[in-house]
Structures are given as C-alpha cells and as structure tokens.
C-alpha cells in the first residue's frame, strides 16, 4: 500500500469496504473489533433503556438497530491503517513472548494471592490500630458516643 493510501483520514477509512493487510494481525484485530462492538452495544443498550416513554419492545429494537452501525464501526476501526499497523505490531510482539508453563504459572499465582492477602491483613491491622488510637485520644468518636 502506498504512503498516500496509508495516511488516509479515519472518516474516509470508515466508509471504505477494503481490508488493510488482510492476513496480518488477524487475532488482535478480531478481538479488538469484538471488544469495541460489545462495549458500544452495551452503551447503546443502557442508553436505549433510559427512554422511559418507550415500551420495552421499542427500547430493545432501538438498541438492536444501533447494533448494525456499531458493528460496522468496530470492523472499520481495525481496518484504519494506523490502528491496524499498531495491532499487527502488537500481535507480532505477543508471538515473541515466552509464556510461562503451568507449574510456573501456579507458583506465581500463589505468590501474588499470598502477597495480596498479607497486604490486606496489614492494612486491616493498621486501620484498626489507628482507629483505636484516635478514639483513645478523642479525635474520633467511638460507637455509642454522641457527637
């Protein structure tokens, strides 16, 4: 693709029908398209439910009518050359990563969960200590004390 075609603006890309670098970055583009469609459709669904003057059937119809342009936008977004090149590069980098095995993943998960539990216990103890100290000093009112 020439540099002139690559530098097209987003609006002209939005109304096009072609696919940019069709066989590259398939998974990252597919997942991104679906994520955009799901998020925008959830927004359309919530937005349509806000019209209290409409019946339930009309609200659902309004949300689903918006699904077509939302799906088109999600698809065309991942065909925009600058964004598509970014997603292609992301997928290429993901392929280079050495992913951990199951044993290493389990050990790392245990370490993270243990650390989070210990931090939560520390924060609880700190909170209770400061609550007791400040109530003892009269800065905070304890339960059952009038303000």
N, CA, C and O atoms as a DFTB+ gen file, in Angstrom:
588 C
 N C O
     1  1       0.854      -1.163       0.000
     2  2       0.000       0.000       0.000
     3  2       0.898       1.223       0.000
     4  3       1.889       1.264       0.729
     5  1       0.568       2.211      -0.800
     6  2       1.403       3.397      -0.890
     7  2       1.245       4.263       0.347
     8  3       0.300       4.122       1.123
     9  1       2.211       5.168       0.501
    10  2       2.191       6.051       1.675
    11  2       0.949       6.944       1.645
    12  3       0.404       7.263       2.701
    13  1       0.499       7.347       0.477
    14  2      -0.695       8.194       0.370
    15  2      -1.929       7.446       0.861
    16  3      -2.778       8.018       1.544
    17  1      -2.023       6.157       0.506
    18  2      -3.172       5.373       0.953
    19  2      -3.103       5.112       2.449
    20  3      -4.135       5.054       3.118
    21  1      -1.896       4.955       2.978
    22  2      -1.732       4.657       4.396
    23  2      -2.097       5.855       5.270
    24  3      -2.517       5.682       6.414
    25  1      -1.939       7.064       4.740
    26  2      -2.202       8.269       5.509
    27  2      -3.619       8.804       5.323
    28  3      -3.866       9.985       5.567
    29  1      -4.539       7.964       4.901
    30  2      -5.916       8.424       4.756
    31  2      -6.490       8.749       6.125
    32  3      -6.085       8.185       7.142
    33  1      -7.440       9.668       6.125
    34  2      -8.030      10.009       7.413
    35  2      -9.047       8.944       7.818
    36  3      -9.457       8.110       7.010
    37  1      -9.436       8.993       9.068
    38  2     -10.301       7.955       9.619
    39  2     -11.680       7.950       8.968
    40  3     -12.262       6.887       8.752
    41  1     -12.199       9.124       8.657
    42  2     -13.548       9.182       8.082
    43  2     -13.608       8.510       6.708
    44  3     -14.579       7.821       6.396
    45  1     -12.584       8.707       5.897
    46  2     -12.587       8.042       4.593
    47  2     -12.385       6.542       4.756
    48  3     -12.887       5.756       3.953
    49  1     -11.655       6.144       5.787
    50  2     -11.477       4.722       6.072
    51  2     -12.777       4.095       6.571
    52  3     -13.040       2.915       6.337
    53  1     -13.582       4.899       7.259
    54  2     -14.828       4.410       7.837
    55  2     -15.850       4.018       6.773
    56  3     -16.639       3.098       6.984
    57  1     -15.841       4.706       5.636
    58  2     -16.824       4.405       4.596
    59  2     -16.291       3.439       3.543
    60  3     -17.013       3.084       2.611
    61  1     -15.039       3.011       3.678
    62  2     -14.463       2.090       2.714
    63  2     -14.924       0.653       2.938
    64  3     -15.536       0.333       3.957
    65  1     -14.619      -0.200       1.971
    66  2     -15.001      -1.601       2.082
    67  2     -13.802      -2.545       2.107
    68  3     -13.952      -3.721       2.436
    69  1     -12.626      -2.051       1.768
    70  2     -11.454      -2.911       1.679
    71  2     -10.889      -3.274       3.050
    72  3     -11.189      -2.652       4.068
    73  1     -10.058      -4.312       3.021
    74  2      -9.372      -4.719       4.239
    75  2      -7.903      -4.377       4.094
    76  3      -7.290      -4.648       3.061
    77  1      -7.347      -3.784       5.128
    78  2      -5.955      -3.377       5.138
    79  2      -5.103      -4.527       5.675
    80  3      -5.339      -5.017       6.779
    81  1      -4.116      -4.952       4.892
    82  2      -3.215      -6.058       5.271
    83  2      -4.022      -7.227       5.844
    84  3      -3.873      -7.603       7.006
    85  1      -4.848      -7.763       5.019
    86  2      -5.860      -8.755       5.376
    87  2      -5.359      -9.910       6.236
    88  3      -6.029     -10.284       7.198
    89  1      -4.207     -10.484       5.919
    90  2      -3.751     -11.690       6.613
    91  2      -2.809     -11.415       7.786
    92  3      -2.259     -12.353       8.364
    93  1      -2.620     -10.178       8.135
    94  2      -1.698      -9.857       9.219
    95  2      -2.478      -9.389      10.447
    96  3      -3.455      -8.650      10.322
    97  1      -2.052      -9.811      11.609
    98  2      -2.666      -9.371      12.855
    99  2      -4.118      -9.779      12.996
   100  3      -4.924      -9.036      13.558
   101  1      -4.456     -10.946      12.495
   102  2      -5.864     -11.368      12.486
   103  2      -6.478     -11.439      13.875
   104  3      -7.563     -10.903      14.100
   105  1      -5.794     -12.099      14.813
   106  2      -6.379     -12.310      16.132
   107  2      -6.519     -11.015      16.910
   108  3      -7.560     -10.769      17.521
   109  1      -5.495     -10.190      16.896
   110  2      -5.591      -8.928      17.650
   111  2      -6.666      -8.034      17.054
   112  3      -7.364      -7.340      17.792
   113  1      -6.812      -8.037      15.746
   114  2      -7.848      -7.220      15.117
   115  2      -9.237      -7.784      15.372
   116  3     -10.183      -7.031      15.602
   117  1      -9.362      -9.097      15.333
   118  2     -10.666      -9.714      15.586
   119  2     -11.115      -9.466      17.024
   120  3     -12.257      -9.074      17.263
   121  1     -10.224      -9.694      17.968
   122  2     -10.572      -9.496      19.378
   123  2     -10.874      -8.022      19.659
   124  3     -11.806      -7.707      20.399
   125  1     -10.086      -7.121      19.069
   126  2     -10.337      -5.690      19.256
   127  2     -11.684      -5.291      18.667
   128  3     -12.430      -4.526      19.279
   129  1     -11.996      -5.805      17.484
   130  2     -13.296      -5.498      16.866
   131  2     -14.438      -5.945      17.765
   132  3     -15.377      -5.185      18.001
   133  1     -14.366      -7.161      18.263
   134  2     -15.428      -7.676      19.131
   135  2     -15.523      -6.884      20.427
   136  3     -16.622      -6.612      20.909
   137  1     -14.382      -6.514      20.993
   138  2     -14.406      -5.738      22.236
   139  2     -15.069      -4.385      22.009
   140  3     -15.870      -3.941      22.833
   141  1     -14.743      -3.727      20.903
   142  2     -15.362      -2.433      20.589
   143  2     -16.864      -2.603      20.389
   144  3     -17.652      -1.809      20.904
   145  1     -17.264      -3.628      19.647
   146  2     -18.691      -3.850      19.394
   147  2     -19.430      -4.130      20.702
   148  3     -20.495      -3.560      20.940
   149  1     -18.886      -4.989      21.541
   150  2     -19.561      -5.328      22.806
   151  2     -19.679      -4.099      23.699
   152  3     -20.738      -3.859      24.279
   153  1     -18.612      -3.323      23.818
   154  2     -18.660      -2.128      24.670
   155  2     -19.637      -1.087      24.138
   156  3     -20.423      -0.527      24.903
   157  1     -19.596      -0.824      22.840
   158  2     -20.509       0.166      22.281
   159  2     -21.954      -0.324      22.321
   160  3     -22.868       0.465      22.560
   161  1     -22.166      -1.618      22.090
   162  2     -23.534      -2.138      22.156
   163  2     -24.062      -2.084      23.588
   164  3     -25.238      -1.790      23.801
   165  1     -23.209      -2.362      24.568
   166  2     -23.636      -2.245      25.965
   167  2     -24.024      -0.798      26.274
   168  3     -25.000      -0.552      26.983
   169  1     -23.270       0.145      25.749
   170  2     -23.622       1.559      25.920
   171  2     -24.934       1.901      25.236
   172  3     -25.751       2.640      25.785
   173  1     -25.140       1.359      24.023
   174  2     -26.400       1.603      23.309
   175  2     -27.567       0.972      24.059
   176  3     -28.654       1.546      24.124
   177  1     -27.340      -0.202      24.619
   178  2     -28.401      -0.891      25.370
   179  2     -28.803      -0.074      26.594
   180  3     -29.989       0.141      26.844
   181  1     -27.813       0.376      27.349
   182  2     -28.103       1.184      28.540
   183  2     -28.757       2.501      28.129
   184  3     -29.698       2.963      28.773
   185  1     -28.250       3.097      27.054
   186  2     -28.838       4.354      26.579
   187  2     -30.276       4.184      26.131
   188  3     -31.118       5.036      26.413
   189  1     -30.567       3.094      25.438
   190  2     -31.936       2.855      24.972
   191  2     -32.872       2.594      26.139
   192  3     -34.052       2.938      26.071
   193  1     -32.369       1.997      27.202
   194  2     -33.207       1.715      28.375
   195  2     -33.555       2.987      29.143
   196  3     -34.439       2.963      29.999
   197  1     -32.881       4.089      28.855
   198  2     -33.137       5.342      29.558
   199  2     -34.378       6.075      29.044
   200  3     -34.895       6.968      29.714
   201  1     -34.856       5.696      27.851
   202  2     -36.040       6.342      27.295
   203  2     -37.282       5.736      27.918
   204  3     -37.791       4.720      27.443
   205  1     -37.766       6.353      28.974
   206  2     -38.902       5.786      29.710
   207  2     -40.215       5.916      28.942
   208  3     -41.180       5.223      29.264
   209  1     -40.273       6.783      27.942
   210  2     -41.504       6.948      27.173
   211  2     -41.742       5.823      26.179
   212  3     -42.827       5.728      25.605
   213  1     -40.741       4.964      25.965
   214  2     -40.871       3.870      25.005
   215  2     -41.234       2.577      25.719
   216  3     -40.927       2.398      26.898
   217  1     -41.883       1.690      25.005
   218  2     -42.169       0.372      25.571
   219  2     -40.874      -0.439      25.593
   220  3     -39.874      -0.052      24.988
   221  1     -40.910      -1.558      26.293
   222  2     -39.722      -2.418      26.345
   223  2     -39.324      -2.890      24.958
   224  3     -38.139      -2.927      24.627
   225  1     -40.308      -3.250      24.147
   226  2     -40.019      -3.729      22.794
   227  2     -39.362      -2.630      21.958
   228  3     -38.449      -2.912      21.182
   229  1     -39.809      -1.393      22.106
   230  2     -39.214      -0.291      21.359
   231  2     -37.793      -0.003      21.839
   232  3     -36.921       0.320      21.032
   233  1     -37.554      -0.117      23.145
   234  2     -36.217       0.091      23.675
   235  2     -35.246      -0.961      23.152
   236  3     -34.123      -0.639      22.765
   237  1     -35.682      -2.221      23.142
   238  2     -34.836      -3.309      22.628
   239  2     -34.589      -3.117      21.140
   240  3     -33.471      -3.313      20.664
   241  1     -35.634      -2.733      20.399
   242  2     -35.489      -2.502      18.960
   243  2     -34.504      -1.369      18.697
   244  3     -33.670      -1.469      17.798
   245  1     -34.593      -0.298      19.472
   246  2     -33.668       0.830      19.293
   247  2     -32.224       0.391      19.518
   248  3     -31.327       0.781      18.770
   249  1     -32.007      -0.415      20.541
   250  2     -30.647      -0.891      20.817
   251  2     -30.137      -1.776      19.686
   252  3     -28.981      -1.658      19.280
   253  1     -30.988      -2.660      19.177
   254  2     -30.545      -3.561      18.114
   255  2     -30.413      -2.852      16.772
   256  3     -29.615      -3.275      15.935
   257  1     -31.171      -1.789      16.547
   258  2     -31.000      -1.009      15.319
   259  2     -29.628      -0.341      15.340
   260  3     -28.989      -0.193      14.298
   261  1     -29.183       0.059      16.514
   262  2     -27.855       0.661      16.628
   263  2     -26.737      -0.365      16.496
   264  3     -25.582       0.009      16.289
   265  1     -27.057      -1.641      16.613
   266  2     -26.028      -2.676      16.526
   267  2     -25.354      -2.701      15.156
   268  3     -24.150      -2.947      15.080
   269  1     -26.079      -2.459      14.093
   270  2     -25.504      -2.516      12.738
   271  2     -24.416      -1.456      12.551
   272  3     -23.302      -1.805      12.161
   273  1     -24.696      -0.172      12.813
   274  2     -23.594       0.790      12.657
   275  2     -22.471       0.580      13.670
   276  3     -21.310       0.867      13.378
   277  1     -22.808       0.086      14.845
   278  2     -21.771      -0.187      15.841
   279  2     -20.843      -1.295      15.350
   280  3     -19.622      -1.180      15.461
   281  1     -21.416      -2.362      14.811
   282  2     -20.607      -3.466      14.287
   283  2     -19.742      -2.980      13.119
   284  3     -18.576      -3.357      13.010
   285  1     -20.311      -2.151      12.256
   286  2     -19.547      -1.615      11.123
   287  2     -18.388      -0.760      11.630
   288  3     -17.272      -0.862      11.122
   289  1     -18.651       0.079      12.626
   290  2     -17.600       0.918      13.199
   291  2     -16.502       0.059      13.813
   292  3     -15.319       0.338      13.620
   293  1     -16.880      -0.976      14.546
   294  2     -15.886      -1.852      15.159
   295  2     -15.005      -2.532      14.126
   296  3     -13.799      -2.676      14.323
   297  1     -15.615      -2.949      13.020
   298  2     -14.857      -3.596      11.946
   299  2     -13.952      -2.589      11.245
   300  3     -12.771      -2.860      11.026
   301  1     -14.499      -1.432      10.895
   302  2     -13.726      -0.450      10.144
   303  2     -12.611       0.169      10.985
   304  3     -11.575       0.567      10.452
   305  1     -12.823       0.250      12.293
   306  2     -11.781       0.789      13.167
   307  2     -10.505      -0.030      13.048
   308  3      -9.408       0.526      13.015
   309  1     -10.643      -1.338      12.983
   310  2      -9.459      -2.195      12.900
   311  2      -8.896      -2.270      11.482
   312  3      -7.864      -2.905      11.264
   313  1      -9.554      -1.635      10.521
   314  2      -9.028      -1.564       9.156
   315  2      -8.365      -0.217       8.876
   316  3      -7.758      -0.037       7.820
   317  1      -8.472       0.723       9.804
   318  2      -7.805       2.011       9.669
   319  2      -6.299       1.749       9.691
   320  3      -5.796       1.159      10.647
   321  1      -5.573       2.177       8.657
   322  2      -4.166       1.778       8.529
   323  2      -3.285       2.019       9.755
   324  3      -2.514       1.135      10.128
   325  1      -3.374       3.171      10.383
   326  2      -2.507       3.433      11.539
   327  2      -2.841       2.501      12.699
   328  3      -1.946       1.972      13.358
   329  1      -4.127       2.306      12.941
   330  2      -4.550       1.433      14.038
   331  2      -4.261      -0.030      13.701
   332  3      -3.834      -0.794      14.566
   333  1      -4.493      -0.420      12.448
   334  2      -4.225      -1.792      12.025
   335  2      -2.739      -2.115      12.138
   336  3      -2.372      -3.203      12.583
   337  1      -1.886      -1.178      11.739
   338  2      -0.441      -1.407      11.874
   339  2      -0.044      -1.578      13.340
   340  3       0.814      -2.399      13.664
   341  1      -0.671      -0.800      14.219
   342  2      -0.403      -0.950      15.648
   343  2      -0.812      -2.344      16.126
   344  3      -0.049      -3.004      16.832
   345  1      -2.011      -2.795      15.745
   346  2      -2.480      -4.118      16.173
   347  2      -1.632      -5.238      15.578
   348  3      -1.401      -6.254      16.233
   349  1      -1.172      -5.063      14.355
   350  2      -0.284      -6.048      13.736
   351  2       1.029      -6.127      14.517
   352  3       1.544      -7.217      14.768
   353  1       1.564      -4.967      14.898
   354  2       2.805      -4.944      15.681
   355  2       2.586      -5.584      17.056
   356  3       3.456      -6.300      17.552
   357  1       1.444      -5.330      17.660
   358  2       1.142      -5.933      18.962
   359  2       1.120      -7.448      18.844
   360  3       1.712      -8.145      19.668
   361  1       0.442      -7.961      17.825
   362  2       0.368      -9.414      17.657
   363  2       1.746     -10.011      17.390
   364  3       2.052     -11.107      17.860
   365  1       2.576      -9.292      16.634
   366  2       3.940      -9.778      16.378
   367  2       4.747      -9.835      17.675
   368  3       5.500     -10.784      17.894
   369  1       4.596      -8.835      18.528
   370  2       5.310      -8.834      19.809
   371  2       4.788      -9.934      20.734
   372  3       5.566     -10.558      21.457
   373  1       3.488     -10.172      20.712
   374  2       2.910     -11.226      21.550
   375  2       3.451     -12.596      21.137
   376  3       3.611     -13.484      21.974
   377  1       3.728     -12.758      19.855
   378  2       4.265     -14.030      19.374
   379  2       5.704     -14.237      19.859
   380  3       6.159     -15.375      19.982
   381  1       6.420     -13.143      20.134
   382  2       7.809     -13.241      20.577
   383  2       7.948     -13.579      22.058
   384  3       9.000     -14.047      22.494
   385  1       6.901     -13.346      22.821
   386  2       6.966     -13.517      24.277
   387  2       7.086     -14.989      24.632
   388  3       6.438     -15.841      24.024
   389  1       7.921     -15.281      25.622
   390  2       7.989     -16.653      26.120
   391  2       7.015     -16.768      27.286
   392  3       7.237     -16.175      28.341
   393  1       5.962     -17.510      27.106
   394  2       4.912     -17.631      28.092
   395  2       5.294     -18.678      29.132
   396  3       5.944     -19.666      28.791
   397  1       4.905     -18.486      30.395
   398  2       5.276     -19.444      31.438
   399  2       4.525     -20.760      31.288
   400  3       3.433     -20.815      30.721
   401  1       5.141     -21.826      31.814
   402  2       4.479     -23.119      31.833
   403  2       3.459     -23.165      32.960
   404  3       3.344     -22.223      33.745
   405  1       2.720     -24.269      33.036
   406  2       1.660     -24.380      34.046
   407  2       2.209     -24.336      35.462
   408  3       1.628     -23.683      36.329
   409  1       3.318     -25.022      35.710
   410  2       3.893     -25.051      37.062
   411  2       4.337     -23.658      37.495
   412  3       4.048     -23.232      38.613
   413  1       5.028     -22.960      36.624
   414  2       5.476     -21.602      36.939
   415  2       4.281     -20.660      37.126
   416  3       4.308     -19.784      37.990
   417  1       3.250     -20.839      36.326
   418  2       2.046     -20.027      36.445
   419  2       1.357     -20.254      37.790
   420  3       0.907     -19.305      38.431
   421  1       1.278     -21.524      38.216
   422  2       0.662     -21.830      39.505
   423  2       1.459     -21.212      40.652
   424  3       0.886     -20.627      41.571
   425  1       2.780     -21.346      40.592
   426  2       3.621     -20.780      41.660
   427  2       3.484     -19.257      41.714
   428  3       3.365     -18.676      42.793
   429  1       3.502     -18.627      40.562
   430  2       3.383     -17.171      40.519
   431  2       2.026     -16.719      41.041
   432  3       1.933     -15.707      41.735
   433  1       0.981     -17.458      40.713
   434  2      -0.355     -17.123      41.189
   435  2      -0.440     -17.223      42.697
   436  3      -1.034     -16.363      43.348
   437  1       0.153     -18.274      43.259
   438  2       0.159     -18.436      44.721
   439  2       0.916     -17.283      45.380
   440  3       0.484     -16.776      46.415
   441  1       2.021     -16.870      44.803
   442  2       2.801     -15.760      45.354
   443  2       1.969     -14.477      45.340
   444  3       1.936     -13.749      46.332
   445  1       1.306     -14.201      44.233
   446  2       0.514     -12.970      44.118
   447  2      -0.657     -12.989      45.096
   448  3      -0.903     -11.996      45.781
   449  1      -1.379     -14.098      45.172
   450  2      -2.531     -14.179      46.078
   451  2      -2.088     -14.076      47.535
   452  3      -2.728     -13.389      48.331
   453  1      -0.992     -14.758      47.888
   454  2      -0.474     -14.681      49.255
   455  2      -0.071     -13.251      49.600
   456  3      -0.380     -12.760      50.686
   457  1       0.609     -12.590      48.688
   458  2       1.024     -11.207      48.910
   459  2      -0.196     -10.309      49.114
   460  3      -0.192      -9.454      49.999
   461  1      -1.231     -10.494      48.311
   462  2      -2.437      -9.669      48.440
   463  2      -3.134      -9.912      49.776
   464  3      -3.599      -8.964      50.408
   465  1      -3.211     -11.151      50.207
   466  2      -3.845     -11.460      51.491
   467  2      -3.031     -10.843      52.634
   468  3      -3.603     -10.260      53.555
   469  1      -1.705     -10.970      52.579
   470  2      -0.863     -10.384      53.623
   471  2      -0.985      -8.861      53.660
   472  3      -1.043      -8.264      54.735
   473  1      -1.021      -8.241      52.492
   474  2      -1.192      -6.788      52.442
   475  2      -2.556      -6.377      52.989
   476  3      -2.660      -5.376      53.697
   477  1      -3.596      -7.135      52.672
   478  2      -4.930      -6.830      53.192
   479  2      -4.955      -6.955      54.707
   480  3      -5.549      -6.121      55.389
   481  1      -4.312      -7.995      55.239
   482  2      -4.258      -8.161      56.702
   483  2      -3.474      -7.031      57.349
   484  3      -3.862      -6.545      58.412
   485  1      -2.379      -6.603      56.730
   486  2      -1.597      -5.490      57.251
   487  2      -2.414      -4.199      57.263
   488  3      -2.396      -3.453      58.242
   489  1      -3.133      -3.942      56.164
   490  2      -3.959      -2.738      56.102
   491  2      -5.087      -2.773      57.131
   492  3      -5.413      -1.746      57.726
   493  1      -5.678      -3.934      57.343
   494  2      -6.718      -4.065      58.359
   495  2      -6.143      -3.783      59.748
   496  3      -6.740      -3.049      60.536
   497  1      -4.989      -4.368      60.041
   498  2      -4.360      -4.144      61.345
   499  2      -3.990      -2.670      61.524
   500  3      -4.186      -2.109      62.602
   501  1      -3.461      -2.045      60.481
   502  2      -3.115      -0.620      60.559
   503  2      -4.359       0.224      60.788
   504  3      -4.352       1.144      61.607
   505  1      -5.433      -0.093      60.057
   506  2      -6.677       0.654      60.198
   507  2      -7.240       0.514      61.608
   508  3      -7.660       1.504      62.207
   509  1      -7.252      -0.697      62.139
   510  2      -7.768      -0.918      63.487
   511  2      -6.893      -0.214      64.530
   512  3      -7.411       0.354      65.491
   513  1      -5.567      -0.250      64.343
   514  2      -4.662       0.432      65.263
   515  2      -4.944       1.925      65.293
   516  3      -5.109       2.509      66.364
   517  1      -5.000       2.553      64.099
   518  2      -5.237       3.995      64.045
   519  2      -6.632       4.353      64.550
   520  3      -6.811       5.400      65.172
   521  1      -7.603       3.516      64.297
   522  2      -8.952       3.763      64.799
   523  2      -8.954       3.744      66.334
   524  3      -9.533       4.624      66.972
   525  1      -8.311       2.747      66.907
   526  2      -8.234       2.647      68.371
   527  2      -7.490       3.847      68.954
   528  3      -7.955       4.463      69.913
   529  1      -6.326       4.181      68.371
   530  2      -5.516       5.278      68.882
   531  2      -6.271       6.603      68.801
   532  3      -6.282       7.365      69.768
   533  1      -6.897       6.884      67.670
   534  2      -7.601       8.153      67.511
   535  2      -8.859       8.224      68.366
   536  3      -9.250       9.308      68.799
   537  1      -9.500       7.081      68.614
   538  2     -10.633       7.085      69.548
   539  2     -10.138       7.291      70.972
   540  3     -10.771       8.001      71.753
   541  1      -9.032       6.686      71.309
   542  2      -8.457       6.837      72.650
   543  2      -8.074       8.291      72.923
   544  3      -8.266       8.792      74.031
   545  1      -7.529       8.968      71.901
   546  2      -7.127      10.359      72.044
   547  2      -8.309      11.329      71.940
   548  3      -8.154      12.520      72.212
   549  1      -9.467      10.837      71.556
   550  2     -10.653      11.677      71.456
   551  2     -10.813      12.382      70.132
   552  3     -11.708      13.213      69.983
   553  1      -9.971      12.073      69.166
   554  2     -10.084      12.689      67.842
   555  2     -11.305      12.123      67.116
   556  3     -12.043      12.863      66.465
   557  1     -11.515      10.812      67.231
   558  2     -12.685      10.159      66.644
   559  2     -13.628       9.762      67.765
   560  3     -13.199       9.400      68.860
   561  1     -14.906       9.835      67.476
   562  2     -15.901       9.383      68.443
   563  2     -16.112       7.892      68.248
   564  3     -16.225       7.418      67.117
   565  1     -16.165       7.164      69.331
   566  2     -16.380       5.728      69.280
   567  2     -17.856       5.406      69.099
   568  3     -18.699       6.301      69.139
   569  1     -18.169       4.132      68.901
   570  2     -19.569       3.744      68.749
   571  2     -20.332       4.016      70.036
   572  3     -19.857       3.709      71.129
   573  1     -21.514       4.592      69.896
   574  2     -22.359       4.867      71.046
   575  2     -22.068       6.204      71.707
   576  3     -22.759       6.579      72.654
   577  1     -21.067       6.930      71.234
   578  2     -20.755       8.236      71.808
   579  2     -21.443       9.317      70.977
   580  3     -21.450       9.261      69.747
   581  1     -22.016      10.296      71.663
   582  2     -22.696      11.394      70.977
   583  2     -21.666      12.344      70.386
   584  3     -20.570      12.511      70.919
   585  1     -22.050      12.974      69.253
   586  2     -21.103      13.898      68.639
   587  2     -21.104      15.219      69.296
   588  3     -20.357      16.110      68.892
